[in-house]
Amino acid sequence: MSDADIPKNLFGKTGQEITCVGLGGEGVLRTTGRTGEARTVIQSAISQGIGYYDCARVYSDSELYYGAIWSEAPETRAKIFQASKSASRDKKGALKDLEETLGRLKTDYLDLWQIHDVRTETDLAEIAGPGGALEAFREARQTGKVRFIGVTGHHDPDILTRAVNDWPVDAVMMPVNPVEGILGGFLTHTLPAAKMKGIGIIGMKILGGGHFVAPRSGALPDRLIRYALDQGISVAIVGCSTATEVETLVSAGKAQKPLTHAEREELMDIFRPNARRLAFYRGVV
């Protein structure tokens, strides 16, 4: 495997370099029983030089799909950056998730383990309180079962910003797309907070929730990926369902071609009229 053709970014203060685009855990990976299609997508990503691979304990068979490949090619696993997530809010549940994740991925460590989908004040209190999941994450990092820890969220930018500021995380995953540029919050508060702290920044929802770039919108995936990369993030991840979609992701990453002012304005004009509806992953209408 060679990822020389895809530019790399430093992942915050970790000293780790990762490819600027990564394979997301959505698309065909968030399914059950579609092993052949998932294998095609993962192997396409490997062959085209993608180095960052996303999944989650609750993303159906995503971890199993990766594990089947890593067990056959441990030398490839050693070269890539594997991330997963736990949605458990307590220490016991999170540690159980981690053991199951490692078993399903056929690996003895994660490069990044993330506190999944932090949404509410209750989440913050439970995760960071006595016996909370944050204890498990810190312990796993100390023992070497995970190299780095992070937090993810796409519901409330104020909540995610507080987690970034208050927790000892190495990375944050957040939505990065034109809708967020219009609404503000994640790009105007969470992103600057992460940059100020010097942590890795993973852009998700690049194409919205799934692929909201319907043909009638005129918004091409290539331009949306470029929009995300323009924000100064560490890596843009996109869930893919075919080898062709992987190729689009890789091409956008290799190009490193910033949007022109006209292209940016056109994107904003496409999404501005329905921005709140298109940000349905926030739980708003």
C-alpha positions as CSV (number, residue, x, y, z in Angstrom):
1,M,0.0,0.0,0.0
2,S,1.2,3.5,-0.8
3,D,-0.5,6.7,0.2
4,A,2.2,9.0,-1.2
5,D,-0.1,10.6,-3.7
6,I,-2.7,11.7,-1.1
7,P,-1.5,14.7,0.9
8,K,-1.1,14.2,4.6
9,N,-1.9,16.5,7.5
10,L,-0.6,16.5,11.1
11,F,-3.3,15.1,13.4
12,G,-3.3,17.8,16.0
13,K,-0.4,17.6,18.5
14,T,-0.1,13.8,18.3
15,G,2.8,13.9,15.8
16,Q,0.9,11.5,13.7
17,E,0.3,12.3,10.0
18,I,-2.8,11.1,8.3
19,T,-4.2,11.3,4.7
20,C,-6.4,14.4,4.2
21,V,-9.3,12.2,3.2
22,G,-10.5,9.0,4.9
23,L,-13.1,6.3,4.5
24,G,-16.2,7.0,6.6
25,G,-18.2,4.4,8.5
26,E,-21.4,5.1,6.7
27,G,-22.3,4.0,3.2
28,V,-22.0,0.2,2.6
29,L,-20.1,-0.2,5.8
30,R,-23.1,0.6,8.0
31,T,-25.0,-2.5,6.9
32,T,-25.3,-6.1,7.8
33,G,-24.5,-9.0,5.5
34,R,-23.1,-7.1,2.6
35,T,-19.6,-8.5,3.0
36,G,-18.6,-8.6,-0.7
37,E,-19.6,-5.0,-1.4
38,A,-18.0,-3.8,1.8
39,R,-14.8,-5.6,1.0
40,T,-14.7,-4.0,-2.5
41,V,-15.0,-0.5,-1.0
42,I,-12.3,-1.1,1.7
43,Q,-9.9,-2.7,-0.7
44,S,-10.5,0.1,-3.2
45,A,-9.6,2.6,-0.4
46,I,-6.5,0.7,0.5
47,S,-5.3,0.4,-3.1
48,Q,-5.9,4.1,-3.8
49,G,-3.8,5.1,-0.7
50,I,-6.4,6.1,1.9
51,G,-4.8,5.8,5.3
52,Y,-7.7,6.8,7.7
53,Y,-10.5,4.3,8.4
54,D,-13.7,5.1,10.4
55,C,-16.3,2.8,12.1
56,A,-18.2,2.5,15.3
57,R,-19.4,-0.2,17.7
58,V,-23.0,0.6,16.8
59,Y,-22.4,0.9,13.0
60,S,-23.9,-2.5,12.1
61,D,-21.2,-4.8,10.7
62,S,-18.6,-2.1,10.0
63,E,-16.0,-3.4,12.4
64,L,-16.5,-6.9,11.2
65,Y,-16.0,-5.9,7.6
66,Y,-12.7,-4.3,8.5
67,G,-11.6,-7.1,10.7
68,A,-12.0,-9.7,8.0
69,I,-9.5,-7.8,5.9
70,W,-7.1,-6.8,8.7
71,S,-6.9,-10.5,9.8
72,E,-5.8,-11.5,6.3
73,A,-3.3,-8.6,6.0
74,P,-1.9,-7.5,9.4
75,E,0.9,-5.7,7.6
76,T,-1.7,-3.4,6.1
77,R,-3.4,-2.9,9.4
78,A,-0.1,-1.8,10.9
79,K,0.2,1.0,8.3
80,I,-3.3,2.5,8.5
81,F,-5.0,4.7,11.1
82,Q,-8.0,2.8,12.5
83,A,-10.7,4.7,14.4
84,S,-13.8,3.5,16.2
85,K,-16.3,4.8,18.8
86,S,-18.3,3.9,21.9
87,A,-21.7,5.3,22.6
88,S,-21.6,4.0,26.2
89,R,-21.8,6.8,28.9
90,D,-20.4,4.7,31.8
91,K,-16.9,3.3,32.3
92,K,-18.0,-0.4,32.5
93,G,-20.0,-0.2,29.3
94,A,-17.3,1.7,27.4
95,L,-14.6,-0.8,28.4
96,K,-16.9,-3.7,27.3
97,D,-17.4,-1.9,24.0
98,L,-13.7,-1.5,23.5
99,E,-13.0,-5.2,24.0
100,E,-15.7,-6.1,21.6
101,T,-14.4,-3.6,19.1
102,L,-10.9,-4.9,19.2
103,G,-12.2,-8.4,18.8
104,R,-14.4,-7.5,15.8
105,L,-11.6,-5.5,14.2
106,K,-9.0,-8.3,14.7
107,T,-6.5,-5.9,16.2
108,D,-5.0,-5.4,19.6
109,Y,-5.2,-1.6,19.6
110,L,-7.0,1.4,18.1
111,D,-5.3,4.5,16.7
112,L,-8.3,6.6,17.8
113,W,-11.2,5.7,20.1
114,Q,-14.0,8.3,20.3
115,I,-16.8,9.1,22.7
116,H,-19.7,8.8,20.3
117,D,-22.4,11.4,19.6
118,V,-22.3,13.7,22.6
119,R,-25.6,15.7,22.5
120,T,-26.8,17.0,25.8
121,E,-26.0,18.4,29.2
122,T,-26.8,14.9,30.6
123,D,-24.3,13.3,28.3
124,L,-21.6,15.7,29.5
125,A,-22.4,15.1,33.1
126,E,-22.6,11.3,32.8
127,I,-19.5,10.9,30.7
128,A,-17.3,13.1,32.8
129,G,-18.7,12.2,36.2
130,P,-17.5,9.5,38.6
131,G,-17.6,6.1,36.9
132,G,-18.3,7.8,33.6
133,A,-17.0,6.7,30.1
134,L,-14.2,9.4,30.2
135,E,-12.5,7.3,32.8
136,A,-12.4,4.3,30.5
137,F,-11.1,6.4,27.6
138,R,-8.2,7.8,29.7
139,E,-7.4,4.4,31.1
140,A,-7.4,2.8,27.6
141,R,-5.0,5.5,26.4
142,Q,-2.7,5.0,29.4
143,T,-2.6,1.2,28.9
144,G,-1.9,1.5,25.2
145,K,-5.1,-0.2,24.0
146,V,-5.8,3.1,22.2
147,R,-3.2,5.6,21.0
148,F,-5.5,8.6,21.1
149,I,-8.9,9.5,22.3
150,G,-11.6,11.8,20.8
151,V,-15.1,13.0,21.0
152,T,-17.8,13.2,18.3
153,G,-21.0,15.2,17.9
154,H,-23.4,16.5,15.2
155,H,-26.4,17.6,17.3
156,D,-25.4,20.7,19.4
157,P,-22.3,22.7,18.7
158,D,-22.3,24.3,22.1
159,I,-22.3,20.9,23.8
160,L,-19.5,19.6,21.6
161,T,-17.5,22.8,22.1
162,R,-17.6,22.3,25.8
163,A,-16.4,18.8,25.5
164,V,-13.5,20.0,23.3
165,N,-12.6,22.7,25.9
166,D,-13.1,20.6,29.0
167,W,-12.0,17.1,28.2
168,P,-8.4,15.7,27.6
169,V,-9.2,14.7,24.1
170,D,-6.7,14.4,21.2
171,A,-9.4,14.9,18.5
172,V,-12.9,16.0,17.7
173,M,-15.3,14.8,14.9
174,M,-17.9,17.3,13.7
175,P,-20.0,18.2,10.7
176,V,-18.3,20.2,8.0
177,N,-20.4,21.3,5.0
178,P,-22.0,24.4,3.5
179,V,-25.1,24.1,5.7
180,E,-22.9,24.4,8.7
181,G,-21.3,27.4,7.1
182,I,-24.7,29.0,6.9
183,L,-26.1,28.1,10.3
184,G,-22.9,28.7,12.3
185,G,-22.0,26.9,15.5
186,F,-19.8,24.0,14.6
187,L,-17.7,26.0,12.1
188,T,-17.8,29.2,14.1
189,H,-17.3,27.9,17.6
190,T,-16.3,24.2,17.8
191,L,-13.8,24.4,14.9
192,P,-11.9,27.5,16.3
193,A,-11.9,25.9,19.8
194,A,-10.3,22.7,18.4
195,K,-7.7,24.7,16.5
196,M,-6.9,26.8,19.6
197,K,-6.4,23.6,21.6
198,G,-4.3,22.0,18.8
199,I,-6.3,18.8,18.5
200,G,-7.0,16.7,15.4
201,I,-10.2,17.7,13.5
202,I,-12.2,15.1,11.6
203,G,-14.8,16.5,9.3
204,M,-18.0,14.3,8.9
205,K,-21.4,14.9,7.2
206,I,-19.3,16.2,4.3
207,L,-22.2,15.3,2.0
208,G,-24.8,15.9,4.6
209,G,-26.6,13.0,6.2
210,G,-25.7,10.2,3.9
211,H,-25.8,11.9,0.4
212,F,-28.0,15.0,0.5
213,V,-26.3,16.0,-2.7
214,A,-29.3,15.0,-4.8
215,P,-28.9,15.5,-8.5
216,R,-31.5,18.3,-8.4
217,S,-29.3,20.2,-5.9
218,G,-26.5,20.6,-8.4
219,A,-23.9,20.2,-5.6
220,L,-21.3,17.7,-6.7
221,P,-19.5,15.6,-4.1
222,D,-16.1,16.8,-5.3
223,R,-17.0,20.4,-4.5
224,L,-18.4,19.5,-1.0
225,I,-15.2,17.6,-0.2
226,R,-13.1,20.5,-1.3
227,Y,-15.3,22.8,0.8
228,A,-14.6,20.7,3.9
229,L,-10.8,20.6,3.2
230,D,-10.8,24.4,2.8
231,Q,-11.8,24.7,6.5
232,G,-8.4,23.6,7.7
233,I,-9.4,20.2,9.1
234,S,-7.1,17.3,9.6
235,V,-9.2,14.8,7.6
236,A,-12.5,14.7,5.7
237,I,-14.2,11.3,6.0
238,V,-17.0,10.1,3.6
239,G,-18.9,6.9,3.7
240,C,-18.8,5.2,0.4
241,S,-20.9,2.4,-1.2
242,T,-18.9,1.8,-4.4
243,A,-15.4,1.9,-5.7
244,T,-16.4,4.8,-7.9
245,E,-17.4,6.8,-4.8
246,V,-14.0,6.0,-3.2
247,E,-12.3,7.3,-6.4
248,T,-14.2,10.6,-6.2
249,L,-13.1,11.0,-2.6
250,V,-9.5,10.2,-3.4
251,S,-9.5,12.5,-6.4
252,A,-10.7,15.5,-4.4
253,G,-8.1,14.8,-1.7
254,K,-5.3,14.6,-4.2
255,A,-6.3,17.7,-6.0
256,Q,-6.1,20.0,-2.9
257,K,-7.8,22.6,-5.1
258,P,-9.5,25.3,-3.0
259,L,-12.9,26.4,-4.1
260,T,-13.0,29.7,-6.0
261,H,-15.1,32.5,-4.6
262,A,-17.7,31.8,-7.3
263,E,-17.8,28.1,-6.5
264,R,-18.2,28.8,-2.8
265,E,-21.0,31.3,-3.4
266,E,-22.8,28.9,-5.7
267,L,-22.7,26.2,-3.0
268,M,-24.1,28.6,-0.4
269,D,-26.9,29.7,-2.7
270,I,-27.9,26.0,-3.3
271,F,-28.2,25.2,0.4
272,R,-29.2,28.6,2.0
273,P,-33.0,28.3,1.3
274,N,-33.3,24.9,3.1
275,A,-30.3,25.0,5.5
276,R,-32.1,24.1,8.7
277,R,-34.1,21.3,7.1
278,L,-30.9,19.9,5.5
279,A,-29.2,19.9,8.9
280,F,-31.6,17.2,10.1
281,Y,-28.8,15.4,11.8
282,R,-28.8,18.2,14.3
283,G,-32.4,17.3,15.3
284,V,-33.8,20.6,14.0
285,V,-36.4,21.3,11.3
